[in-house]
Amino acid sequence: MRCSPVSHFRLRLPIKLVPRTSALRPTPLSRSSPCCFSPRPFRHHSLALKSPARRRFAAGSPNPSSPEDDLDVELGRLLALLPEEMRRRVSEHPERNQLIEVVMDLGRKPLSRFPSGDFVLSERPVAHEDLERATSQVGDFVIDNRAGISRTLHRISGIRNRKGTIIGLTCRVGRAISGSAPLLRDLVQTGASVLLIGPPGMGKTTIIREIARMLANDYGKRVMIVDTSNEIGGDGDIPHEGIGNARRMQVPNSDMQHKVLIEAVENHMPQVIVIDEIGTKLEAMAASTIAQRGIQLVATAHGVTIENLIMNPALEMLVGGIQSVTLGDEEASRRGVQKTVLERKGPSTFSCGVEIISKTELRVHRSLEATVDAVLSGRLPKFEVRKMGAKDSRGNAETKPFIYSSLSDNVDASFIHFPDRAGESAGYSEYAPELPPNRESFSEDGARLLLYNYGILEASIMQVIKQLNLGEDVIQLTDNISQAHALLALQSKLKKNPGIQAAARSHGIPIYVTKTSSLVQITNAVRALLRDCDGSEDTEVEDTFKLSEKTDALEEARVAIEQVVIPKGEPVELLPRSYSIMSLQMDLIRKYQLQSERVGKEPDIRVRILPYDGGSYEDIDSTDKEVADGFDDIGSTNGSAYNISRLPLLPD
């Protein structure tokens, strides 16, 4: 049937004459294209051009979507939860790209948190309508009161009242930042299991997300992520592109995470399993079971140092477990420890441990078992400090790490024990070989060196400072370890408190350790501290120390003779000294007409005073006079061999 020209004209009229799509300029049709076109594709094209990245792509840009644009788009989706005024205030903030989280509590002013501090978004308190508007745009809140925005890494955490109504929101920004995982590339590419330890907010999740992507994309491994609260792969059924080709299993309930771990191994044949936040004993047991099946593990746990895991009953299995062992008398004597000690029970679940000091600094323990053994035995473990380079404006770090090894391979990691002998030089703990540059100068209160004391009587330290003629303008004691330039501690006390060791390491403070609280060892420690700080020997301090050392040694011998050897007829062994000091002591003993001998082996050679075995003490008075003459600088005696005018400087 033929159509009339009029009807044919009416059919084509709406397409040709209605300028509904005149704002869009369609591309010219080629010769092979049909002479008619439909406006539907152009309506779709108009929607596509609303994205800035796609507008550049339509204009011919070779990079349709850059990481900067992705970050802006994802941040915009989080800010869309806020009212207009709050959204505008955040967008105008100079640290917009470093936004940490937005906090909205009912009846209070909303806050945005940046690295520089908190920022008030509105003078108007948060109302129920603001909270309802935000919660309506996110996913469902599960049992842990967390929700998210689909295909983003943002986390929305709710605070509920007793009736279950949400009265507060914490909108935390999630970012996929590159540059942190290459610091650990040499560990994970060999198949080693890695445990990351750090307090909340230090970037543990960011690191393991990047490791999962690196193992899946760069090394082609089958990676399965067990995502407890959708922080690694983001909210929604489709994971965030930040995990690369890795697969993700969601955990319906945090109490079921250990079951999901076993399910991932049995059903999906992974080569690597990534776990976020191991926090219970069941999860630790599941991780240990998986490690025994030859699967590489990458996991995180809350803590500050490895010592925290050792002392945590729920997580100690991750480092092999801890047990109490009773030693025999001979073994305890050989080790120089108590009969009951703590030892590692079995092999560690993880091969390596990483302590996250800051977002740009990691402390790597290549052998987690060796570190645990060292901590339990009271020794300093070996570790490496790895630092990232400078960051760009988006927070992405350079991939070339700065690596510093605390101890060389041929050095035994142990506490430095200051010797009793004055002739020996003393050094400080090797894991902090230099004072930090900012600690070499005078402190704010005028003291040159601030010393933190642990386990030693403060009066003993002040006595040593006075003997060395050091005023408060040179050394001053402090109660704040974060401000101290050095830590002086008693070995037995320091071994029992790993928290002090961790605090000193975190602040880069060198540790000076003494075996006993004797003034000799404290003096050695203070002298070593001054020498290490100044870089040279102080002649005046050296001369003062030698005189004090001789005086103490001679008074020790005199008191032993006058109070024990002569009245009671018993032998006495003096403290270990240098050979020059022992010679002076033996000269003094001969003036009392007594015999002496050297006993012991290096480094504990000492003088033993033998009691008088015959004859008389008729020459004691004259000998006393000679002895008193030798102590004119110290103080005169009253003429009696059994009276002391000055108390000796003996160990506690």
Salt bridges, closest charged atoms under 4 A:
ASP69 OD2 - ARG56 NH2 2.27
ASP72 OD1 - ARG96 NH1 3.88
ASP72 OD1 - ARG394 NH1 3.14
GLU74 OE2 - HIS240 NE2 2.41
GLU84 OE1 - ARG87 NH2 2.48
GLU92 OE2 - ARG88 NH1 3.63
GLU101 OE2 - ARG113 NH1 2.62
ASP118 OD1 - ARG113 NE 3.68
GLU123 OE1 - LYS109 NZ 2.77
ASP130 OD2 - ARG124 NH1 3.32
ASP186 OD2 - ARG366 NH2 2.80
ASP186 OD1 - ARG386 NH1 2.86
GLU210 OE2 - ARG213 NH2 2.95
ASP218 OD2 - ARG185 NH1 3.77
ASP227 OD2 - ARG248 NH1 3.17
GLU231 OE2 - ARG146 NH1 3.03
GLU231 OE2 - ARG155 NH1 2.96
GLU277 OE2 - HIS302 NE2 3.99
GLU307 OE2 - ARG505 NH2 2.82
ASP329 OD1 - LYS339 NZ 2.90
GLU331 OE2 - ARG334 NH2 2.57
GLU331 OE2 - ARG335 NE 2.73
GLU343 OE2 - ARG335 NH1 3.19
GLU355 OE1 - ARG363 NH1 2.92
GLU355 OE2 - HIS365 NE2 3.44
GLU369 OE1 - ARG344 NH1 3.88
ASP373 OD2 - ARG344 NH2 2.94
GLU384 OE2 - ARG366 NE 2.95
GLU384 OE1 - ARG386 NH2 2.91
GLU424 OE2 - ARG421 NH2 1.45
ASP534 OD1 - ARG448 NH2 1.87
GLU537 OE2 - ARG531 NH1 3.40
GLU542 OE1 - ARG527 NH2 2.44
GLU542 OE2 - LYS546 NZ 3.94
GLU549 OE2 - ARG577 NH1 3.16
GLU555 OE2 - ARG646 NH1 2.28
GLU556 OE1 - ARG577 NH2 2.79
GLU573 OE1 - ARG606 NE 2.85
GLU573 OE2 - ARG608 NH2 2.66
ASP587 OD1 - ARG590 NH2 2.01
GLU597 OE2 - ARG608 NH1 3.08
GLU602 OE1 - ARG421 NH1 2.94
ASP629 OD2 - LYS625 NZ 3.73
